């Protein structure tokens, strides 16, 4: 039987990049002032709503889109694995931002008396990691991968 051509990729990488940039911009603009003001629920709300909450799905779809294109159009074999690795870095750092903001919700006067302090540095540090990982992922994909 004659070989059939592989179906054309259907995922729109530029649209995913645009959505991920919107999420990055939202995280960078909304989380730091909320952390500095100790508005922990506001921080968590940013992470739980679009566009930030869509990062998980959009990076999954991005990795699939790169996998569909590996070996063609400038995408090298293994580029999807690189995207998946960067995705995990982004998601892990975002999870830590959420975790540390959540932990701070419970630091009240009674806990402070026991020596527990509100931690402003950890959420901001993990946010920095999330933004750097997201920037690296976007740069990698926008440049067309490792080729």
N, C-alpha and C positions, 0 to 999 in steps of 0.2 A: 504494500500500500504506500502511496505517496506520503511524504512527511508533511505534516501541517504546521503552519507557522504558529508560534506561541501567541496567545492573545495579547493585544496591546495593553500596557499598564493603564489602569483606570483611576488610580489615586492621583489627585492633583497636589503634587509636592509644593508648588508655590502657595496654594491656599493653606496648607498645613504650616508652612513657614510663617505666613501672615498671622495665623491664629496663635502660634507659639510666641511670636514677637509681641502680640497684644498681651499675652499672659505674662511675659517677662516684664513688660512695661508696667503692668498692673502691680506685680509683686514689688518691683523697685520703687514705685511711687507710693503704694498704700501701706506696706508693712512697716518700714522704718518709723514713720511718724506715729503709728499705732503702738509700736513697741516702746518708743520713747515716752509716750503718754500713758503707758501701762494699760492700754485698752486691749487686753488679751483676747476677749471675745471678738473684737473687731478684726484682729489679726487672723483668727481662725475662720472668720466669715469670709475674708478675702480668699483664703485657701480653699474654702468649700463652695465657692461660687465661680461661675464663668467670668473670665477666661481661665483662671488658675486651675480650677477643678478639671478642666478639659485637657490639661497637659498629659495626664496618664494615657488617655485614649488617643490624643493627637500624636504623641511620640510612638505609641504602638503602631498606629497607621503609617507613620513615617518610616519606621523600620521595615514594615511590610512592603511599602512602596519601593524602598531601596532594594530590598531582596528581589522584587519583581524585575528590577533593572540591572542587577549585578551581571557583569560581563558585557554590558553594552552601554553606549552613551556616556562613556567616561567613568562608569561605576565599576570598580574592581571587585573581584570575588573577595568576600570577607568584609565588604563595606557595611552590609546589614548588621553583621556582628559588632562592628565598631559603633554603629548607631545604637544598638541594643545596650551596649556597655555604657555609653554616655547617657542613655535614657535612665538606666538604673542609678547613675550618679545624681541626676536631676531629681528623680523621685525620692531617693533616700534623703537627700538634703532637705527637700520640701517636707518630708515626713518629720524630720527632726525639728524644723521650724515649728510645725504644728505641735509636736510633743512638748517642746520647751515652753511654748505659749500656754498650753494646757496646764502644765505643771505650775506655772506662775499664778494661775487662777486661784490656787489653793494656799498661796502664801499670804496669810493675814497676820494681824498683830500677835495672835497666840503662837503662830509658827515662828515669827521673827524673834519672839522672846526666847525660843529654843535655839536660836542661831541660824534658822533658815532665812536666806535672803532672796529677794526677787532677783532673778537672773535676766538682765537685759542683754548681756553679751552673747550668750549662746544662741538665742533666736536670730540675732543680727549676723552672727558668724556663719550659721548654717544658711541664712538667706544669701549671704555673699557666695557661699559654695554653690548654692542652687543657681544663682544668676551666672556665675562663671561656667558651670557645667552646661547650662542652657545656651550661653554664648558660644561655647566650644561646639556643641551639637549643631547649632544654626550655622556657624562658620563652616563646619565640615560639609554639611548638606548643601549649603549655598555654593560652595566651591566645587561641587560635583564629586565629592568623595576623595579617595586617596590617589587616584590617577592624576 
